[in-house]
Amino acid sequence: MPELETLPAETIPDVEEVTETGEPVVAHIVKVGPGESAAAKVLEARINGTPVEALCGHVWVPARDPKQLPVCQACKEVYDMYKVFNDGLRDSPSD
Protein backbone atom coordinates (compact mmCIF):
# COMPACT_ATOMS: atom_id res chain seq x y z
CA MET A 1 0.00 0.00 0.00
CA PRO A 2 1.45 3.44 -0.97
CA GLU A 3 2.34 5.77 1.84
CA LEU A 4 0.36 9.05 1.96
CA GLU A 5 2.41 12.22 2.04
CA THR A 6 1.61 14.52 4.94
CA LEU A 7 1.26 18.15 3.96
CA PRO A 8 1.94 20.97 6.43
CA ALA A 9 -1.20 22.32 8.07
CA GLU A 10 -2.34 25.70 6.82
CA THR A 11 -3.65 28.18 9.36
CA ILE A 12 -6.65 30.21 8.29
CA PRO A 13 -7.33 33.21 10.51
CA ASP A 14 -10.73 33.30 12.15
CA VAL A 15 -12.25 36.52 10.82
CA GLU A 16 -15.44 37.69 12.44
CA GLU A 17 -17.78 39.64 10.19
CA VAL A 18 -19.03 42.76 11.96
CA THR A 19 -22.38 44.20 11.00
CA GLU A 20 -22.72 47.94 11.49
CA THR A 21 -25.40 48.33 14.12
CA GLY A 22 -24.55 51.71 15.66
CA GLU A 23 -26.03 55.05 14.85
CA PRO A 24 -25.30 56.29 11.32
CA VAL A 25 -22.44 58.77 11.10
CA VAL A 26 -23.50 60.55 7.89
CA ALA A 27 -26.64 61.01 5.81
CA HIS A 28 -26.40 59.55 2.31
CA ILE A 29 -28.08 60.88 -0.84
CA VAL A 30 -30.30 58.15 -2.31
CA LYS A 31 -29.77 57.20 -5.94
CA VAL A 32 -33.00 57.55 -7.95
CA GLY A 33 -33.97 57.09 -11.55
CA PRO A 34 -35.54 59.68 -13.86
CA GLY A 35 -38.89 60.82 -12.50
CA GLU A 36 -38.41 59.07 -9.14
CA SER A 37 -38.68 60.91 -5.85
CA ALA A 38 -35.93 60.19 -3.32
CA ALA A 39 -38.36 60.88 -0.45
CA ALA A 40 -40.88 58.38 -1.84
CA LYS A 41 -38.15 55.80 -2.44
CA VAL A 42 -36.85 56.13 1.13
CA LEU A 43 -40.37 55.97 2.59
CA GLU A 44 -41.13 52.81 0.61
CA ALA A 45 -37.82 51.26 1.72
CA ARG A 46 -38.54 52.09 5.37
CA ILE A 47 -42.03 50.54 5.15
CA ASN A 48 -40.93 47.41 3.29
CA GLY A 49 -37.49 47.05 4.87
CA THR A 50 -35.82 46.99 1.47
CA PRO A 51 -32.33 48.39 0.87
CA VAL A 52 -31.59 51.54 -1.10
CA GLU A 53 -28.35 52.63 -2.74
CA ALA A 54 -26.61 55.94 -2.14
CA LEU A 55 -24.77 57.92 -4.80
CA CYS A 56 -21.50 56.84 -3.14
CA GLY A 57 -22.46 53.16 -3.51
CA HIS A 58 -23.38 52.54 0.14
CA VAL A 59 -26.38 50.19 0.41
CA TRP A 60 -28.57 50.17 3.53
CA VAL A 61 -32.12 49.90 4.80
CA PRO A 62 -33.26 53.36 5.98
CA ALA A 63 -34.52 53.34 9.54
CA ARG A 64 -34.23 56.91 10.88
CA ASP A 65 -34.54 60.51 9.84
CA PRO A 66 -31.03 61.63 8.78
CA LYS A 67 -31.71 65.40 8.90
CA GLN A 68 -29.52 65.89 11.99
CA LEU A 69 -26.48 64.22 10.36
CA PRO A 70 -23.87 65.75 8.06
CA VAL A 71 -24.16 64.75 4.39
CA CYS A 72 -21.78 62.03 3.16
CA GLN A 73 -18.92 63.82 1.41
CA ALA A 74 -18.67 61.17 -1.34
CA CYS A 75 -22.41 61.48 -2.09
CA LYS A 76 -22.12 65.27 -2.15
CA GLU A 77 -19.23 65.12 -4.64
CA VAL A 78 -21.19 62.83 -6.96
CA TYR A 79 -24.27 65.06 -6.67
CA ASP A 80 -22.18 68.17 -7.41
CA MET A 81 -20.74 66.44 -10.49
CA TYR A 82 -24.26 65.58 -11.70
CA LYS A 83 -25.27 69.21 -11.15
CA VAL A 84 -22.59 70.36 -13.57
CA PHE A 85 -24.06 68.19 -16.34
CA ASN A 86 -27.75 68.63 -15.49
CA ASP A 87 -29.17 72.13 -15.22
CA GLY A 88 -32.37 70.88 -13.58
CA LEU A 89 -30.78 69.76 -10.33
CA ARG A 90 -31.17 71.87 -7.21
CA ASP A 91 -28.16 73.23 -5.29
CA SER A 92 -29.00 70.83 -2.50
CA PRO A 93 -30.98 67.58 -2.64
CA SER A 94 -33.94 68.20 -0.35
CA ASP A 95 -35.65 64.83 -0.59
Secondary structure as UniProt FT lines:
FT   TURN            34..35
FT   HELIX           38..48
FT   STRAND          52..54
FT   TURN            55..56
FT   STRAND          59..60
FT   HELIX           66..68
FT   HELIX           73..85
FT   TURN            87..88
//
